[in-house]
């Protein structure tokens, strides 16, 4: 029997506000345990929450960018459940009137274009974090994350493969970074995903029993978890065993999912309207103001880079895929670097060095000003491309000043034609056999002779000038 995988996602995104959703505690990542807390986010009796208006703005902007309908009158609800990392035993969320609904996101894979439907986008507060100490065999609570603002983006079950899931998450991540509403640092938990997955016979319209895999925070883990869980469910069904609706966790070390608890239904949470927070009224004037603030998104920039700068489609797509690369590229060009040269350096040497260092573009120290200065030196003929590559590798880790490095190490290009000519004569005298082979039409020898000349000039000559000097001498 042929099986079909059906997947829906719940993506939790921490918003990039400076303070929490209902109090003035910092949202900064890290910090000593339980130092970013106050009576409000700890749920102490007698405290009252106050909505952070920046959270509402960021959520509405995200909803607009994801082509959602914005709920003009939305409200918060209490989701009641006891868990050690939730000190007040309920989470303030939105069930009945979420801020955004009925959106859509276009994705592209090798199988073509597809539209993923967004069921809803709602605001809520994050819970704390449990830290297990295996040495003491104790689990301790760190409540710093309690009250950090989240948006949860819930899709319809429109995915049929892990590839489609990753394409959607990459598009979502890019969109949120362009908006500036989240840093989307998956390693810090700013973007994490719950995967709801079931399988059914190909062609069937009936959904199978689903399982939920919680808090996956890397694309690699998501792909592996989907692959494992798909195979696990198919094996059970083919053996005549039922799939149990439950919440499962992914163990990256064991490359497998494990049961955590049976899946709760909505009524188990005993939702009811949050009594301490009034409904939010969003006027059309407010929403229109947010629409006017929306930045130029990836697809629009991609088209503009191709039309305005003449970048190849693939280069434009790679640069616009990450907001950090877009910012770096545009500033480099604004400082005078030719767009195609800037793109070539970024997608070549810069991406190579980032991969070697294990860094993301937003983490590197290199500045657009330094790259623009390096390109300017090449354009002015002060250094050749080979030397520039070596200079780039040297300055990249700590963003050393390009001009100072070139000057200190005496790397400026030899521009004296007489010196180049004399060096060519020296090489000709030292390599008469190679010269005769070149005269006889063996073009491959040109590279050898050029290498000899460049070596004597410590690689600082213009390769084009060396080639012309050799031809002239012949």
C-alpha positions in Angstrom: 0.0 0.0 0.0 1.1 3.5 -0.8 0.9 6.0 2.1 0.5 9.8 2.2 1.9 11.9 5.0 -0.2 14.8 6.3 1.4 17.5 8.4 0.3 20.7 10.1 2.5 23.1 12.0 2.3 25.2 15.1 5.2 27.7 15.1 6.0 29.6 18.2 7.9 32.9 17.6 9.4 35.1 20.4 8.8 38.7 19.5 11.7 41.2 19.6 10.2 43.5 22.2 12.5 44.8 24.9 10.0 44.0 27.7 7.6 41.2 28.4 4.0 41.0 27.2 2.3 42.0 30.5 5.0 43.6 32.6 8.2 45.6 32.3 10.7 42.8 32.9 13.4 42.4 30.2 13.2 39.8 27.5 17.0 39.6 27.1 18.2 36.1 26.5 20.3 34.5 29.2 20.9 36.0 32.6 21.2 34.2 35.9 18.2 32.0 36.6 15.1 33.8 38.0 16.6 37.3 37.7 14.3 38.5 34.9 11.1 38.1 36.9 8.6 40.2 38.9 5.3 39.5 40.7 3.3 39.9 37.5 5.1 37.4 35.3 5.4 35.0 38.3 1.6 35.2 38.8 1.6 36.4 42.3 -1.8 37.0 43.9 -3.1 40.6 43.6 -1.1 41.5 40.5 -2.7 42.8 37.3 -1.3 42.4 33.7 -1.0 45.4 31.3 -0.7 44.6 27.6 2.5 45.7 25.9 1.3 47.7 22.9 4.4 46.8 20.9 3.4 43.1 21.1 0.0 44.0 19.5 1.8 46.0 16.8 4.3 43.2 16.0 1.5 40.5 15.9 -0.7 42.6 13.6 2.2 43.4 11.3 3.1 39.7 11.1 -0.6 38.9 10.4 -0.7 41.4 7.5 2.5 40.1 6.0 1.1 36.6 6.1 -2.0 37.7 4.2 -4.3 37.2 7.2 -7.6 38.8 8.1 -7.0 41.0 11.1 -9.6 40.6 13.9 -10.8 44.1 14.7 -12.0 43.1 18.2 -9.8 40.4 19.7 -9.3 39.3 23.3 -7.2 37.2 25.6 -8.2 33.9 27.2 -6.9 31.8 30.1 -5.6 28.3 29.2 -5.6 26.4 32.4 -3.1 23.6 33.1 -0.6 22.8 35.8 3.0 22.4 34.9 6.1 23.2 36.9 7.4 25.9 34.5 4.1 27.8 34.6 4.0 29.3 38.1 0.5 30.7 37.9 -1.0 27.4 36.6 -2.5 29.1 33.5 -1.3 30.7 30.3 -2.7 33.9 28.9 -3.4 33.1 25.2 -6.0 33.7 22.5 -8.5 30.9 21.6 -11.9 32.4 20.7 -10.8 35.7 19.0 -7.2 35.5 17.8 -5.7 38.6 16.3 -5.3 37.2 12.8 -6.9 34.4 10.8 -7.3 32.8 7.3 -3.8 33.7 5.9 -1.7 32.1 3.3 2.0 31.6 2.5 3.3 30.7 -1.0 6.2 28.2 -1.0 8.4 26.8 -3.8 10.0 23.3 -3.9 11.3 21.1 -6.7 7.7 19.9 -7.1 6.6 23.4 -7.9 4.6 26.2 -6.3 2.2 25.6 -3.5 0.1 27.7 -1.1 0.0 26.9 2.6 -3.1 28.1 4.5 -2.7 29.8 7.9 -5.5 28.9 10.2 -4.8 31.5 12.8 -2.1 33.7 14.4 -2.5 34.5 18.1 -0.6 36.2 20.9 0.3 34.5 24.1 2.9 34.5 26.9 5.8 32.0 27.0 6.3 29.6 29.9 9.5 29.1 31.9 12.2 26.5 31.4 13.0 23.3 33.2 16.7 22.6 33.7 17.7 19.0 34.6 20.9 18.4 36.5 21.8 14.7 35.9 24.6 14.8 38.5 22.1 15.7 41.3 19.2 14.0 39.6 17.2 17.2 40.1 15.1 19.4 37.8 15.0 23.1 38.6 12.8 25.9 37.2 14.1 29.0 35.6 11.3 31.5 35.2 13.2 34.2 33.2 11.3 33.2 30.1 7.8 33.5 31.8 5.9 36.2 30.1 8.1 36.6 27.1 5.7 37.6 24.2 5.0 34.9 21.6 2.9 34.7 18.5 1.8 31.2 17.6 1.2 30.6 13.9 -1.1 27.6 13.2 -1.3 26.2 9.7 -3.9 23.9 8.1 -2.7 20.3 7.5 -1.5 21.3 4.0 2.1 19.8 4.1 2.8 16.4 2.4 6.6 16.2 3.1 9.4 17.5 5.2 10.7 19.4 2.2 7.5 21.4 2.1 7.7 22.1 5.8 11.3 23.4 5.6 10.4 25.6 2.5 7.5 27.1 4.6 9.6 27.7 7.7 12.4 29.3 5.6 9.8 31.7 4.1 8.2 32.4 7.4 11.6 33.0 9.1 12.6 35.4 6.3 9.3 37.3 6.5 9.5 37.8 10.2 13.2 38.9 10.0 12.3 41.5 7.3 9.5 42.8 9.5 11.9 43.1 12.4 9.4 41.5 14.8 11.7 38.6 15.8 15.3 37.7 15.6 14.2 34.1 14.8 17.3 32.6 16.5 16.3 29.0 16.6 19.3 28.1 18.8 17.9 30.5 21.5 14.4 29.2 21.2 13.1 32.4 19.4 11.5 30.2 16.7 10.4 26.6 17.5 8.0 24.3 16.0 5.4 21.7 17.0 4.8 19.1 14.2 1.4 17.4 14.0 1.7 14.4 11.7 -0.5 11.6 10.5 -0.4 9.1 7.6 -3.2 7.8 5.5 -3.6 5.6 2.4 -2.8 7.6 -0.8 -6.0 9.0 -2.3 -7.9 8.9 1.0 -9.6 12.1 2.2 -9.9 10.9 5.8 -7.3 12.1 8.2 -5.3 9.6 10.2 -4.7 9.7 13.9 -2.0 12.4 14.5 0.8 12.7 16.9 2.4 16.0 18.0 6.2 16.4 18.2 7.0 19.3 20.5 9.5 22.2 20.5 11.7 21.3 17.5 14.2 24.1 17.1 16.4 23.3 14.0 15.6 22.5 10.4 17.8 19.4 10.6 15.9 18.1 13.6 12.5 18.8 12.0 13.4 16.9 8.8 14.7 13.9 10.8 11.8 13.8 13.2 9.2 13.9 10.3 11.1 11.1 8.5 11.2 8.9 11.7 7.6 9.5 12.8 6.3 8.9 9.3 8.1 5.5 9.1 7.0 4.6 12.7 3.3 5.2 12.0 3.4 3.3 8.7 5.0 0.4 10.3 2.4 0.3 13.1 -0.5 0.5 10.6 1.0 -2.2 8.4 1.4 -4.5 11.4 -2.3 -4.0 12.3 -1.5 -1.8 15.3 -3.3 1.5 16.0 -1.5 4.9 16.1 -2.2 6.5 19.5 -3.0 10.2 19.6 -0.2 11.6 21.9 2.5 14.2 22.4 6.0 12.9 21.6 9.4 14.4 22.0 12.3 14.1 19.6 15.6 12.8 20.9 18.4 14.1 18.6 21.0 11.8 20.1 18.9 8.6 19.6 17.4 9.8 16.3 13.9 8.8 17.5 10.7 10.1 19.0 9.4 9.0 22.4 6.0 9.3 24.0 5.5 12.1 26.5 1.8 12.1 27.3 -1.6 11.4 25.8 -2.8 14.3 23.7 -5.1 16.7 25.5 -8.3 18.0 23.9 -9.2 21.6 24.0 -11.8 21.1 26.7 -9.1 19.8 29.0 -7.6 23.3 29.2 -10.8 24.8 30.5 -10.4 28.0 28.4 -12.3 31.1 29.5 -12.0 34.8 28.8 -9.1 36.5 30.7 -11.0 38.6 33.3 -8.0 41.0 33.9 -7.6 42.2 30.3 -10.2 44.1 28.3 -10.7 43.2 24.6 -8.4 45.0 22.1 -10.1 47.3 19.6 -8.0 47.7 16.4 -9.3 50.5 14.1 -8.9 50.6 10.4 -6.8 53.7 10.7 -4.4 51.9 13.0 -4.1 48.9 10.6 -3.6 51.2 7.6 -0.7 52.9 9.5 0.9 49.5 10.0 0.4 48.6 6.3 2.3 51.8 5.4 5.2 50.7 7.6 5.6 47.3 6.0 9.1 46.9 4.4 9.9 45.8 0.9 9.8 42.0 1.2 12.1 39.3 -0.2 10.2 38.7 -3.5 10.0 42.4 -4.4 13.7 42.9 -3.6 14.6 39.9 -5.6 12.9 41.3 -8.7 14.4 44.8 -8.1 18.0 43.4 -7.7 17.7 41.6 -11.0 16.2 44.7 -12.8 18.2 47.4 -11.2 21.5 45.7 -10.5 21.6 43.0 -13.2 22.1 40.2 -10.7 21.4 36.7 -11.8 18.2 35.2 -10.5 20.0 32.7 -8.2 22.3 35.4 -6.7 19.3 37.7 -6.1 17.4 34.8 -4.4 20.4 33.8 -2.2 20.9 37.4 -1.0 17.3 38.2 -0.3 16.8 34.9 1.5 18.2 36.4 4.7 17.6 39.9 5.9 21.1 40.1 7.4 22.5 39.5 3.9 20.2 42.1 2.4 21.3 44.8 4.9 24.9 44.0 4.3 24.6 44.0 0.5 22.6 47.3 0.4 25.0 49.1 2.7 28.1 47.8 0.7 26.5 49.1 -2.5 25.6 52.4 -0.9 29.3 52.9 -0.1 30.2 52.7 -3.8 30.9 49.0 -4.4 29.6 47.8 -7.8 26.5 45.6 -7.1 27.7 42.6 -9.0 31.2 42.7 -7.3 29.6 43.0 -3.9 27.3 40.1 -4.6 30.2 37.9 -5.9 32.3 38.6 -2.8 29.4 38.0 -0.4 28.2 34.7 -2.1 31.8 33.5 -2.6 34.4 34.3 -0.1 32.1 35.6 2.6 29.8 32.6 2.6 32.8 30.3 2.5 34.3 31.9 5.6 31.0 31.9 7.4 30.6 28.2 6.8 34.2 27.6 8.0 33.6 29.6 11.2 30.2 28.0 11.8 28.5 31.5 11.9 25.3 33.1 10.6 25.6 36.3 8.6 24.2 38.4 11.5 26.9 37.1 13.8 30.0 38.1 11.8 32.2 41.0 12.6 33.0 42.0 9.0 31.4 45.3 8.1 30.1 46.5 4.7 32.5 49.5 4.9 35.5 47.1 5.0 34.3 45.0 2.1 33.5 48.1 0.1 37.1 49.3 0.8 38.5 46.0 -0.3 36.5 46.1 -3.6 37.6 49.7 -4.1 41.3 48.6 -3.9 40.8 46.0 -6.5 38.8 48.3 -8.8 41.6 50.9 -8.5 44.3 48.4 -9.4 46.0 48.8 -6.0 45.8 45.0 -5.3 44.9 42.1 -7.6 42.1 39.6 -7.1 44.4 36.9 -5.7 45.9 39.2 -3.2 42.4 40.5 -2.3 41.2 37.0 -1.6 44.1 36.5 0.8 43.5 39.9 2.5 39.8 39.0 2.9 40.6 35.8 4.7 43.0 37.6 7.0 40.7 40.5 8.0 37.4 38.5 8.2 37.5 37.1 11.7 38.1 40.4 13.6 37.2 42.9 10.8 40.8 44.3 10.6 41.1 47.5 8.6 41.6 46.6 5.0 43.8 49.6 4.0 45.9 49.3 7.1 46.4 45.6 6.6 47.5 46.1 2.9 49.8 48.9 3.8 51.4 47.1 6.8 52.1 43.9 4.8 53.3 45.7 1.7 50.7 44.2 -0.5 50.0 47.0 -2.9 50.1 45.9 -6.5 53.3 46.5 -8.5 52.3 49.1 -11.1 55.8 49.8 -12.5 55.8 48.5 -16.1 59.6 48.6 -16.3 59.8 46.4 -13.2 57.3 43.9 -14.7 59.3 43.9 -18.0 62.6 43.3 -16.2 61.1 40.4 -14.2 59.7 38.8 -17.4 63.2 39.0 -19.0 64.7 37.3 -15.9 62.1 34.5 -16.2 62.8 34.1 -19.9 66.5 33.7 -19.3 65.8 31.2 -16.5 63.2 29.2 -18.4 64.3 29.0 -22.1 62.7 25.7 -22.7 59.3 26.9 -21.6 59.7 30.0 -23.7 60.4 27.9 -26.8 57.3 25.7 -26.1 55.2 28.9 -25.8 56.6 30.2 -29.1 55.8 26.8 -30.6 52.1 27.3 -29.7 51.8 25.4 -26.4 49.3 27.8 -24.7 49.4 25.9 -21.4 53.0 27.1 -20.8 51.7 30.7 -20.4 50.3 29.9 -17.0 53.6 28.4 -15.9 55.5 31.5 -17.0 53.0 33.8 -15.4 53.3 31.9 -12.2 57.1 32.4 -12.3 56.8 36.1 -12.8 54.1 36.5 -10.1 56.3 34.5 -7.7 59.3 36.8 -8.2 57.0 39.8 -7.7 55.4 38.2 -4.5 52.0 37.9 -6.2 51.6 41.7 -6.2 51.6 42.3 -10.0 48.5 42.7 -12.2 48.1 39.3 -13.9 46.8 41.1 -17.0 49.9 43.3 -17.2 52.2 40.3 -16.7 50.4 38.4 -19.5 50.8 41.4 -21.9 54.5 41.8 -21.0 55.1 38.1 -21.7 53.3 38.4 -25.1 55.2 41.6 -25.9 58.6 40.0 -25.0 57.8 37.0 -27.3 
